[in-house]
Amino acid sequence: MRAGMRRPSLCVVLTVVLVIAQAAPARAYLKLGVPVNGKPIELMWKETPVRYYVTDHGVPNVDPNQFQGALSRAFAKWQAVPTASITYQFAGFTGGMPGEDDGWSTIGFLDEPDLDRVLASTSFLVDVATGELLESDIFFNAAFQWSTVASGQAEHFDLETIALHEIGHLSGLGHSALGETTLLEAGRRVTATEAVMFPIAFPAGTTSNRTLQPDDIAGISDIYPDAGVNEKTGSVSGTVTKNGVGLFGSHVVAFNPTTGTLIGNFALTESGAFSIAGLSPGAYVIRAEPLDDADVDSFFDREVPPDLDFRVTFYKKLVVVPRGGDSGSIQITVVKK
């Protein structure tokens, strides 16, 4: 699964970056962004509902109506987040295909056998003057076997599960690093996740990632906050350093021992600054860790990769997150492995 950028007709070619280099720390979650007039702009829909079209042809085992039904269930889960304001609307079936710069957000199947590790992909058409999202298409790779069976189907990938992930991209979310994998000769195998937006899918036949997790909810609520959400939740912020220097790209996780929830973000500046928003008030365990459970380029598009050579480090004490405010800056000092 990946997010990408098409060549907008009559527009400057832009590259989607999964990190927005802001002067202030980023808030919850990685968000997609583009540079506009030298400034980073978050990718988001300025107007809702977001209207989408579905191609009028299916694949073996999935007809257009079954396809649209699975998509509708996935969209409904994002729209049902009580702390987010984004809405979506099915605009109808179309003979058009995803990947056409036609101003319509189209979701459909494309046969891409050469992309033998890509289940689905999300692309964007962006107004280069404002950064506004004009169109976002999703294609599902017809080279794989797909299913909409409620209980899942052996050797078939679950459409609703993968759609839930890709709709997160369509909405402006990047990848989450809250997951565990095992390294195999042919790549990585997922063993557990705490976010739908983890960049590697479970094996075929499973439906275990059909439910949005606290990390996903924090992300969509950060981009499209419902009225009052920022007054009801809080944040933790600080810096991650190694040998006295800021550490870009370290993964920082806030764990609430009372509720068992995990919400993560990254140190997104050269000074190692981070901020995790959308946290329920209370005490949190904070840890910094290297990105070692997925490919780094699933998260960052930069020439110099983040430093992965450090040990998992916990902040020395519980951090109290207040309602409607920030914990106050903390410093996490990591050491070489």
C-alpha positions as CSV (number, residue, x, y, z in Angstrom):
1,M,0.0,0.0,0.0
2,R,1.4,3.4,-0.9
3,A,0.5,7.0,-1.5
4,G,1.8,8.7,-4.6
5,M,1.4,11.8,-6.7
6,R,0.2,11.8,-10.3
7,R,1.4,14.4,-12.8
8,P,-1.3,17.1,-12.8
9,S,-2.1,18.3,-16.3
10,L,-1.3,21.9,-16.8
11,C,0.3,22.1,-13.4
12,V,3.7,21.9,-11.9
13,V,4.8,18.4,-10.9
14,L,4.8,18.0,-7.2
15,T,6.0,15.2,-5.0
16,V,4.0,14.1,-2.0
17,V,6.0,14.2,1.1
18,L,5.0,12.3,4.2
19,V,6.6,14.8,6.5
20,I,5.8,18.5,6.7
21,A,8.8,20.5,7.9
22,Q,7.1,23.0,10.1
23,A,8.6,25.6,12.4
24,A,6.3,24.4,15.2
25,P,6.2,20.7,16.1
26,A,3.6,18.7,14.1
27,R,0.6,17.4,15.9
28,A,-0.8,13.9,16.1
29,Y,0.1,11.6,13.2
30,L,2.0,11.8,10.0
31,K,0.1,13.9,7.5
32,L,0.6,14.1,3.8
33,G,1.8,17.4,2.4
34,V,3.3,19.3,-0.6
35,P,5.5,22.3,-0.9
36,V,3.6,25.3,-2.3
37,N,5.4,28.5,-3.0
38,G,8.2,27.3,-0.8
39,K,6.0,26.5,2.2
40,P,4.7,23.1,3.3
41,I,1.0,22.7,3.0
42,E,-1.0,19.9,4.5
43,L,-3.1,17.9,2.0
44,M,-6.7,18.1,3.0
45,W,-10.2,18.6,1.6
46,K,-11.4,22.2,2.1
47,E,-15.0,21.3,1.3
48,T,-17.0,18.2,2.3
49,P,-18.6,15.9,1.7
50,V,-15.8,14.4,-0.3
51,R,-17.5,13.0,-3.4
52,Y,-16.2,9.7,-4.9
53,Y,-17.0,7.6,-7.9
54,V,-16.7,3.8,-8.3
55,T,-15.7,2.1,-11.5
56,D,-18.5,0.0,-13.0
57,H,-16.6,-3.2,-13.5
58,G,-15.3,-5.7,-11.0
59,V,-12.9,-8.6,-10.8
60,P,-13.4,-12.3,-10.3
61,N,-15.3,-12.9,-7.0
62,V,-16.2,-9.1,-6.6
63,D,-18.8,-7.4,-8.8
64,P,-19.3,-3.6,-8.9
65,N,-22.1,-3.6,-6.3
66,Q,-20.0,-5.8,-3.8
67,F,-17.1,-3.5,-4.4
68,Q,-19.1,-0.3,-3.7
69,G,-20.6,-2.0,-0.6
70,A,-17.2,-2.7,0.9
71,L,-16.0,0.8,0.1
72,S,-19.2,2.3,1.6
73,R,-18.6,0.4,4.9
74,A,-15.0,1.6,5.0
75,F,-15.9,5.2,4.3
76,A,-18.6,5.0,7.0
77,K,-16.1,4.1,9.7
78,W,-13.9,7.2,9.0
79,Q,-17.1,9.4,8.9
80,A,-18.3,7.9,12.2
81,V,-15.3,9.1,14.2
82,P,-17.1,11.4,16.8
83,T,-14.2,13.8,17.1
84,A,-13.7,14.4,13.4
85,S,-15.8,16.5,11.0
86,I,-15.0,14.9,7.6
87,T,-17.9,13.4,5.5
88,Y,-18.0,11.4,2.3
89,Q,-20.6,10.9,-0.5
90,F,-20.9,8.1,-3.1
91,A,-21.5,10.0,-6.3
92,G,-22.3,7.0,-8.5
93,F,-20.7,4.5,-10.8
94,T,-18.4,5.5,-13.7
95,G,-16.8,4.1,-16.8
96,G,-13.7,6.1,-15.9
97,M,-10.6,4.7,-14.4
98,P,-8.5,5.7,-11.4
99,G,-5.4,7.6,-12.6
100,E,-7.3,9.9,-15.1
101,D,-6.9,13.6,-14.3
102,D,-10.6,14.4,-14.7
103,G,-11.4,16.1,-11.5
104,W,-13.3,13.1,-10.2
105,S,-12.1,11.0,-7.3
106,T,-12.4,7.6,-8.8
107,I,-11.9,4.2,-7.1
108,G,-11.5,1.1,-9.1
109,F,-9.4,-1.9,-10.1
110,L,-6.3,-1.8,-12.4
111,D,-4.3,-4.9,-13.4
112,E,-0.7,-4.1,-12.4
113,P,1.1,-7.5,-12.2
114,D,4.5,-5.8,-12.2
115,L,3.6,-4.2,-8.9
116,D,3.8,-7.5,-7.1
117,R,4.0,-6.0,-3.6
118,V,1.4,-3.2,-4.1
119,L,-2.2,-4.2,-3.1
120,A,-3.5,-0.7,-3.6
121,S,-2.4,2.9,-4.2
122,T,-3.7,6.4,-3.6
123,S,-2.8,9.3,-5.9
124,F,-3.6,13.0,-5.7
125,L,-4.3,16.1,-7.9
126,V,-3.5,19.3,-6.1
127,D,-4.0,23.0,-6.7
128,V,-0.4,24.2,-6.8
129,A,-1.4,27.7,-5.8
130,T,-3.2,26.7,-2.6
131,G,-2.4,23.1,-1.9
132,E,-6.1,22.2,-1.9
133,L,-6.9,18.6,-2.9
134,L,-8.9,18.6,-6.1
135,E,-9.0,14.9,-6.7
136,S,-7.8,11.7,-5.1
137,D,-8.0,8.3,-6.9
138,I,-7.5,4.8,-5.4
139,F,-6.7,1.8,-7.4
140,F,-6.8,-1.8,-6.2
141,N,-4.4,-4.2,-7.9
142,A,-6.5,-6.7,-9.9
143,A,-3.4,-9.0,-10.0
144,F,-4.3,-10.1,-6.5
145,Q,-7.4,-12.1,-5.4
146,W,-10.0,-10.0,-3.6
147,S,-13.0,-10.8,-1.3
148,T,-15.9,-9.0,0.3
149,V,-17.0,-12.0,2.4
150,A,-17.9,-10.8,5.9
151,S,-15.7,-13.5,7.6
152,G,-12.9,-13.3,5.1
153,Q,-11.8,-15.8,2.5
154,A,-8.7,-17.9,2.3
155,E,-6.0,-16.7,-0.1
156,H,-8.0,-13.5,-0.9
157,F,-7.3,-10.0,0.4
158,D,-10.1,-8.3,2.2
159,L,-11.4,-5.3,0.3
160,E,-12.9,-3.5,3.3
161,T,-9.6,-3.8,5.2
162,I,-7.4,-2.4,2.5
163,A,-10.0,0.3,1.6
164,L,-10.0,1.5,5.2
165,H,-6.3,2.1,4.9
166,E,-6.4,3.8,1.5
167,I,-9.3,6.1,2.5
168,G,-7.0,7.3,5.3
169,H,-4.6,8.4,2.6
170,L,-7.3,9.9,0.5
171,S,-8.3,11.9,3.6
172,G,-4.7,13.2,4.1
173,L,-3.2,10.8,6.5
174,G,0.3,9.3,6.1
175,H,1.5,6.0,7.6
176,S,1.6,5.0,11.3
177,A,4.5,3.0,12.7
178,L,2.4,1.3,15.4
179,G,3.0,-2.3,14.2
180,E,5.3,-5.3,14.6
181,T,6.7,-7.4,11.8
182,T,8.9,-10.4,11.2
183,L,11.6,-10.1,8.6
184,L,11.4,-12.8,5.9
185,E,13.4,-13.4,2.7
186,A,10.6,-12.1,0.6
187,G,9.9,-9.0,2.8
188,R,8.2,-8.4,6.1
189,R,5.2,-10.3,7.7
190,V,2.9,-8.4,10.0
191,T,2.4,-10.0,13.4
192,A,0.5,-7.2,15.1
193,T,-0.7,-3.6,14.6
194,E,-2.2,-0.8,16.6
195,A,-3.3,1.3,13.6
196,V,-5.1,0.7,10.3
197,M,-2.5,3.1,8.8
198,F,0.4,0.7,9.3
199,P,2.0,0.5,5.9
200,I,2.2,-3.3,5.6
201,A,-1.0,-5.4,5.2
202,F,-1.8,-8.6,7.0
203,P,-1.6,-11.8,4.9
204,A,-4.5,-12.8,2.7
205,G,-7.5,-14.3,4.3
206,T,-7.6,-12.1,7.4
207,T,-10.1,-9.4,8.4
208,S,-8.4,-8.4,11.6
209,N,-7.7,-4.8,10.6
210,R,-11.2,-3.6,9.8
211,T,-11.5,-1.4,13.0
212,L,-10.0,2.1,13.4
213,Q,-7.6,2.3,16.3
214,P,-6.9,5.2,18.7
215,D,-3.9,6.3,16.6
216,D,-6.1,6.4,13.4
217,I,-8.8,8.4,15.3
218,A,-6.3,10.9,16.6
219,G,-4.9,11.4,13.1
220,I,-8.2,12.1,11.3
221,S,-9.4,14.3,14.2
222,D,-6.2,16.3,14.0
223,I,-6.8,17.2,10.3
224,Y,-10.6,17.6,10.6
225,P,-11.3,18.5,14.2
226,D,-14.9,18.5,15.4
227,A,-16.0,21.5,17.4
228,G,-14.5,21.4,20.9
229,V,-12.2,18.4,20.4
230,N,-9.1,20.5,21.1
231,E,-10.6,21.7,24.4
232,K,-11.4,18.1,25.5
233,T,-8.0,16.5,24.7
234,G,-4.4,17.4,25.3
235,S,-0.9,16.9,23.9
236,V,2.6,15.9,24.9
237,S,5.6,17.6,23.2
238,G,9.4,17.6,23.5
239,T,12.6,16.7,21.7
240,V,14.6,13.5,21.1
241,T,18.3,13.9,21.1
242,K,21.4,11.7,20.7
243,N,24.9,12.8,21.6
244,G,23.5,16.2,22.3
245,V,22.0,16.6,18.7
246,G,18.4,16.4,17.6
247,L,17.3,13.1,16.1
248,F,15.1,13.4,13.1
249,G,12.6,10.7,12.4
250,S,12.5,8.8,15.7
251,H,9.1,7.3,16.5
252,V,7.6,8.6,19.7
253,V,4.7,6.7,21.4
254,A,2.4,7.8,24.1
255,F,0.9,4.8,26.1
256,N,-2.0,5.3,28.5
257,P,-1.6,2.6,31.2
258,T,-5.2,3.2,32.3
259,T,-6.9,2.7,28.9
260,G,-4.2,0.6,27.2
261,T,-4.3,3.0,24.2
262,L,-1.2,3.8,22.0
263,I,-0.9,7.0,19.9
264,G,2.4,7.8,18.1
265,N,4.1,10.4,16.0
266,F,7.6,11.3,14.9
267,A,10.3,13.8,15.6
268,L,9.8,15.8,12.5
269,T,12.4,18.5,12.7
270,E,16.2,18.5,12.6
271,S,16.1,19.5,16.3
272,G,14.3,16.3,17.1
273,A,11.1,18.1,18.1
274,F,7.9,16.1,18.4
275,S,4.3,16.6,19.5
276,I,1.5,14.1,20.0
277,A,-2.0,15.5,20.1
278,G,-5.5,14.1,20.5
279,L,-4.6,12.5,23.9
280,S,-7.3,12.0,26.6
281,P,-6.2,13.8,29.8
282,G,-4.2,11.6,32.1
283,A,-0.8,10.1,32.8
284,Y,1.3,8.6,29.9
285,V,4.4,6.4,29.4
286,I,6.5,8.0,26.6
287,R,9.0,6.1,24.6
288,A,11.2,6.8,21.6
289,E,12.2,4.0,19.2
290,P,13.8,3.6,15.8
291,L,11.8,2.8,12.7
292,D,12.7,-0.8,12.3
293,D,9.4,-2.6,11.6
294,A,8.8,-1.2,8.1
295,D,10.7,0.4,5.2
296,V,11.8,3.9,6.1
297,D,10.6,5.3,2.7
298,S,7.0,4.3,3.7
299,F,7.2,7.3,6.1
300,F,9.8,9.8,4.8
301,D,10.7,11.1,1.4
302,R,14.1,12.7,2.0
303,E,17.7,12.1,0.7
304,V,19.2,11.6,4.1
305,P,17.4,8.8,6.0
306,P,16.6,9.0,9.7
307,D,19.1,7.6,12.2
308,L,18.0,4.1,13.3
309,D,21.0,3.3,15.4
310,F,19.7,3.9,18.9
311,R,18.0,1.9,21.6
312,V,14.4,2.1,22.6
313,T,14.3,4.7,25.4
314,F,11.5,5.5,27.9
315,Y,11.1,8.9,29.4
316,K,12.2,8.8,33.0
317,K,8.7,9.4,34.6
318,L,5.0,9.5,33.7
319,V,4.0,12.5,31.8
320,V,0.7,14.2,32.7
321,V,-1.4,15.5,29.8
322,P,-3.9,18.2,30.8
323,R,-7.3,18.8,29.3
324,G,-7.1,21.4,26.5
325,G,-3.3,21.9,26.9
326,D,0.2,20.6,26.5
327,S,2.3,18.6,29.0
328,G,5.2,21.0,28.7
329,S,8.4,20.1,26.8
330,I,10.2,17.0,27.8
331,Q,13.6,15.7,26.5
332,I,14.3,12.1,25.7
333,T,18.0,11.3,25.4
334,V,18.7,8.1,23.4
335,V,22.0,6.2,23.1
336,K,23.6,4.2,20.3
337,K,22.7,0.5,20.1
